[in-house]
Every structure is written in structure tokens, then in C-alpha cells.
Amino acid sequence: MGAHFYGADSEDGDRIDDPSEDALFMMISDLNDSGNTFVVVQPDGNDPAWFASVTVRDDGGYEIVRRDTVRGEHDATTETSVNDIARDLTIWMACRDFPGRPTRQVTEL
């Protein structure tokens, strides 16, 4: 059965459908500088509207890239804490649009 919303794929072929924060933590922790250097999270299907990637940096730590063409977002940051990366990605992905799920409207209080 495929992912309901998105999947995480690593360079070494691991895949987790609809990964939790803990699953992202494990996948990022498994990255290394030889043969498993990145994880990409994106919706299944052709031409996804958004993606996030985590890549091992040569000088240590990780580079995180987030892009959402619908919202016009594109940023790249660096981080050393796998825990912070997994948490931040989980929060960021919760705000993305998914086919078949109603779009969330942000209202000001």
C-alpha cells in the first residue's frame, strides 16, 4: 500500500511511508559520508509540489533544504542535531498541502 501523504527515501534504498518524527530521526542518524549521504521526503507521484532533503556535509553536520513551489518557499540551512532536524521537518511537513486532504486555512486570532 503506498504512502497516504509522503515518503522518505534514503540514498541506500531505505523507504518509509508517512514517517513519524522518530522514523525520520532513525533515517537521518543512519546517514554517513559514503553510500548513504542523503534522505529526501516528498509526496508520492509525479512532479511533487514540495520536498525536503537532509544531506551529510563534508565538514560535519547536515544541510537541510526545504522547497515548496505552491507557497514560494525555498531555504537551505545547516544543523548538527539530528533531533532538531527530525522535529523541525515534522512540523514543516504538517503544514504542506496533500492531494485529497483539505487545505488548512490559517486564521489570525
Secondary structure as UniProt FT lines:
FT   STRAND          7..10
FT   TURN            11..12
FT   STRAND          15..17
FT   HELIX           21..29
FT   STRAND          38..42
FT   STRAND          50..56
FT   TURN            58..59
FT   STRAND          62..68
FT   TURN            69..72
FT   STRAND          73..79
FT   HELIX           82..94
FT   TURN            99..100
//
